[in-house]
Amino acid sequence: MVQMRLIDTAMDVLYKPDCSVTPLLVMLLVNLTQLDAGIASLLQIEDDKVRGLYVMKLVRSFCRTTHESDDDAFEHVGSILVNISKQRAGRELLLDPKRGLLKQIIRQFDSNSSLRKKGVSGTIRNCCFEAENQLQNLLLVSEFLWPALLLPVAGTRSIVT
């Protein structure tokens, strides 16, 4: 399927104005990015001119859609981000400070959708494997990263002494 350029086709159809199968296409991309070839195709590694364009589009859609409704067409993008962040090229793309993708993704941790939260936390976890080489870039997003990681642990109850 990847060799048949299905990722390119899915991305083209996904952003057509009259697309009525958006959630299904996103789930197809989740499945295709479980393969190394699928990740490479989505990252567009072979073409320097458009490298990372598909991921930037998906992140933009992931961050712009309303995640409070039941028909969240892009909530599975979190799973795609986890899949691509398993490879070094994906982590480098997400951690690139010029693109600011991880900073956008982290904000989705506040979502009510557990699928979005799992996607964001899995992506952060995978990006931390690149800490040795990308420590400076991780520190740049730390003002967003720490609250996203610590607030859920802190809970909503106040401590009375």
GUMAR-15917 format. One record per residue (C-alpha): z, x, y. Coordinates in steps of 0.1 Angstrom, whole numbers, plus 5000, padded with zeros to 4 digits. Layout:
REM residues N
ZXY
...
This chain:
REM residues 161
500050005000
500850285024
497550465016
495750135024
497150175060
499249865055
501849985081
499150015107
497849675099
501349525099
502149675133
498949555148
499549195135
503249205145
502449235182
499748975184
500848695206
500248425180
501948605151
503948345131
505048575103
507048825123
510148825101
508048875070
506149165085
509349325095
510749285060
507549435046
508049735069
511649765056
510249795020
507450035029
509750265047
511850315016
509050555006
508550905022
504850825028
505850495045
508250675068
505650935077
503150655084
505550465106
506550785125
502850865129
503551225121
499951325118
498851225153
500651405181
499251175207
500950865194
503851015174
506750775174
504950485192
505550235163
509250325162
509550285200
507849945198
510249835170
513349955189
512249775220
511749455201
515049505183
516849545216
515149265235
515248985210
518148735211
520348815182
522648515187
520248265172
519648195135
515948285137
516248655147
512848785138
513649155144
517149185129
515749375099
514549645122
518049795118
517249855081
513950025091
515850255114
518250345086
515250425064
513450645089
516650825099
517050955063
514251205071
514651495095
511551385115
513051035119
516351175131
514751405155
512651125170
515750895174
517851175189
515151285214
516851255248
513551195265
512950875245
516550755246
516150555214
519550605199
521150505232
519250175231
520050115194
523850175199
524149885222
523149655194
526449725177
527949445198
525749195181
527148905161
524648985133
526249185105
522749295095
522149445130
525649615129
524949765095
521549895107
523050055138
526050215119
523750345091
521350495117
524250665135
525650795102
522250945093
521751095127
525051275124
523551475095
521451635122
524551735142
524152105135
520752115151
521051825175
524651845188
523651855224
521651535220
524451365202
526851455230
524451305255
524850965240
528551005233
529650775261
527850495243
528650625208
532450645209
533050285221
530550155195
532450335168
536050285179
536249935193
535649765160
538449975145
540749885174
540449515169
541049245195
544749205192
547049375217
550049565204
553449435217
556349675217
